[in-house]
């Protein structure tokens, strides 16, 4: 039921008049709603248990993780593209960050977007973008639809511009003895000092991305489905999703909402992070193909954050890290064979 998991505000104009309590009470009394939900949860639990007991495809997974880590140098570029392009699109599209908020701030957003793409004053631009988003969120809570901007911009502040970027080129020119630019450059020394100050926090970039993406999923699952079933039911009705999968509209809404919340919680605690990120990418892809009215640019940041997690894994403070440590100890004790 992933194709219903969209930013509902983008594809419907009217919300059905449905009380949350009444909707949940009626749905949870229906065995044709509760039964499939429990069956789905049981299937997921069984799949996880089988993985822990059998641990299949370990060599394949090890090779996949190794290949992904080879892309680590491109993470800053990936983040810059993932948020720079949507900002430019928002500026020219006549909305502020979210297509649901029609506010003309073309010059600001196009400038921020191009600076991110070029990697010029990247950390400063990320902070300005984050501040603009938070101010907008305080004034118009509808911007919760794009909560991924918080995690994305904080990650850019920590990791910097990377390569290729204008920042890297200018710092290289400024640091080369005898260059004319190096004599007049006003920012390279300050930039290097800031880079040294945040260098110790760079390992937390995956953690920031994971929490940002997880919070976004939980927010969408609760705010766009479970606590606002009227708008989710409108999406199901508009696209006749019950003809795609012949289940009740209530099951569509509850299934999609609970799946998003569950996926968000898995990301928040760092449980099966790469698998959760891959699932998230699959959800976004299904949404874009199934709902033709859903604006593509609104999801690019989410694609970017999920792709970063495919590369980096969970980062510190994650269940995955604890499991890796435990399995490493068991292999050392001869309990498990090496993967």
N, C-alpha and C positions, 0 to 999 in steps of 0.2 A: 504493500500500500504506500510505497514511497512517493509515488507521483503526486500525492496530495500535499506533500510537505513543502509548501511554498510560502513565500511572504504573501499571505492572503490579501493584504491591503493592496497589492499591486495588480490583482487580477479581477477583483469584484468591487463594485461601487456601493452596494447595499448589504447591510448585515441583517440576517433574519432575527426576529424578536424571540430569542430563546433564553430562558432563565437557566443559569449554570446549575443550580441545585436541582431543578426539575429535570434537566437533561441528564445529569449524572444519575439521579435516582431511577429514572425510567430505564436508562441504558443498562445499569448494573443489576436490574431485575430481569433483564432479557437474557435467557440462556444462550441465545444465538449471538449475543454480543460477548457475554462473559466467557462462554466456552472457548471460542477461538482465541481470545486474549490469554486465557490460562494455558491453552495448548501452545501458543506461540512462546510464552514465557518459559514453559517447561522444555520446549525444544531447544531454546537458547541455553538453558541451564544444562541440559544433557550434552549439548555440543561442547560447552566449556569443560564439563567434567571429563568427557572422552579425551579432549585435548590434553588435559593435565595427566590423565592416566596413560595415554598412548604416546603423546607427543609426536605426532606424525610429521613427515616432511621437514625434519630438522635441518638436514643439509641444504634443502631448497631455501628454507627461511634464513639460514645463516648466509647463504650466497646472496639472497635478496638484500639483507641488511648491509652486507659489505658493499654491494653495488650502490645502494642508496647513500651510504656515507661518503662515497666518492663525489657526490654532488654537493657536499656541505659548503664548499667555497661559493656556490651560486645562491645560497639562501638569502643573503642581503639583496641581490638583484631580483630574486623571485618576489620578495616582500615589496620592493619598490614598484615593480611592475603591477603587482596585484592590487595595489591601492592607488598608484599614480594614474593608471588608465581609467578606473571608475571616477576619480575626481575630475578628470578632463571631461569625461562623458556627462557627469552631473552638471558641470559648468555650461556646456553647450546644450544640454537637455533642458535647462530651465528649472532644475530642482536642486535642493541642498542635500547632498550625500544620499538621501533616500528618495526614490521616485515617488514616495507617498507624501513628500513635503515640497510643494511647489513654491520655492523662494528663489528669486534671481540673484545669485552671487557668482556670476560667470567669471569675472576677472580673478577673484580670490581663488576659486577652485581650480581654474585652468592653470594659474600660476603655480599653485601648490602641486598640482599633478605633474606639470612639466618638470619642476624642480626635483620631484621624486624620481621621475623617469631618468633624468640626466644625472642624478646623484650629486646635486650641487647644494651645499649647506644641508645635508640630508637630515642630520639629527635635529637641527633647528626647525626645519620644515616639518618634521614629524611631530615635534612639540607644538608647533602652531596649529597643525591639523588636529591634533588631539584636543587642544584648548578650544578650537572652533567647534569641534563635535560636542564637547561637554557643555559649552555654552548653549548650543542649539538644543541639546538634550534637556537641559534645565528649562528651556522655554517651550519646547515642543517634544513631549515624551514619545511621540511617534517615532523618533529617531532610535528608539530601542530596537527597531527592526534592523539597524546596522551596528549592533553592539560590537561586532568584530573589529571595528575601528580602534577600540581601546586596546585590545591585545595586539593588534597589528602595529599600531604606532609606538606602543611601548617596546615592542620587539625591535623595531627599526632604531629607536633611541639607543638600545643596548648594543645592537650588532653593527650599527653604522651603515655606510654606503657600500662597502665591499668593492669588488671589481666586476665589470668595468664601471667607472663612475668619474664624474668631473672632479669630485673631491680627491680621489686617488691621484689623478693626473696633476692637479694643482699642487698637492702636497709633494709629489715627486719633483716638480719643477722648482718649488720653493726650497726644497731641501738639497738641491744640486748647487754646489759651490760655483759662484761667478755668474749666476743667472740674474738678469735685470728684474724679473718678477720677484725673485727671492729678496731683493733689497727693499721692496715696497709692500710685500705681502703683509697684511695686518692680522691674519687670522690663523695661520698655520701653527704657530706656537701654542696659541690657546686651544686649538683643535687637538693637537697632540697631548696637551695636558689633560683635556677632558677624556680623551681616549684611554689614557693610562688610568684615570680615575674609575672608569666603568669597565675596564678590561676584566676585572675579577668577577663581574656579574654576567659576562657573556654566556657562561654555561647554563644560565637560567632562561635563555631565550626560548628553548622548547617548552619550558614550564609556563612561561608567560603566554606563548601561543596556545598551548593546550588549555589553559584556564580560560583564555579569551574565547576560543572556539567552543569550549564546553558550556560556558555561560550563555553564549549566543544560542546554542541548541536548546538549553533549558528554557531560556526566555521565549523562544519561538514556540516550543511545545506547550508551555503553559499559557503564554499571552495570546497566541494566535489559534489555539485549538482547545485545550482543556478548560480554560477560564473564559474563552469567547467562542463557544461552539456555534453561535449564530453565523459568524463569518466563515468558519470552516465548512459548515453545512452549505453555505451559499456557493463555495468553490466546488463541492461535490456535486451540487445540483447543476451548476453552470456547465461543467465539463462532462456530466453524465458518467461519473466515475463508477457508479454502481453497475454500469453495463460493462466496464472494463474488468472489474472483479465483482462478481454478483454477491455482494454482502450489503447489509443495511448501511445507510448513511452514518448512523451512530457508530457502527464498528469502524468505518473509515476514519472518522474524526478521533475516536478514542485510540485506535490502533496507531495512527500517525502521531498523535500527541504523545502517547506513552513511549513510542519508539524514539522520538526526538529527545524526550526527557531522559530516557535510559541511555541513549548515546551520549548526551551531554554529560551525564553523571560519570559514565565510563571515562570520558576525556578528562573530566575534572580531577578524578583520582588517579589517572594514568594507568588504566586497566586495559590491556590489549590495545595500546595506543595506535600502533600502525594499522591494525585491523579496523579499529574505530575510524581512523582517518580515511582509510580506503572505502569504508561503508559510507562515510559522509560524502565523499566524492561521487559515489554511485547514486546517493540520494539527490545531490545537486543535478547530476546528469539526467536522471529520470524526470526531475521537475522541469528542466529546460525543454526536454523533448515532449513531455506530456501536456504541459501548459504553455501553449505558444504565445500567450499574452504576457508571460512573466518576463520582465526585462533582464537580459543576460548580464548587463553590467552590474546589476545589484548583487550578483552572486560571485563576482570575480574575486573579491577579497576573501570570501569563504573558501573558494577553490584554492587560493594561495596559501591560507593558513593550514588547510588540510594537507596540501602538498608538502609544506615545510615539515609537518609531523611525520610524513612518510620518509623523509630524508633523515631527520634528527632522532626520531623515536621520542620517548616520553620526557627525557630530561630528568633533573633531580626531583625529589619528593614525589615519587610515583610508585604505585603498586608494582608496576613492571620492574622497576629497579630492585625492589625487595625480592621479587620472584627470581630475577636473574642472579642475585647474590645467593639466594637459598639453593638454586640449582647448581651454581658453581661450587658451593660447599659440598653438595651431595656427590658431584662428580669427583671432587678431590678425595672424598671418603670412599669412593668406589661403589657408591650406591647406584649411580647412573653411568651409562656409557657416554663418552663425549659425543656431542651432536656432530 
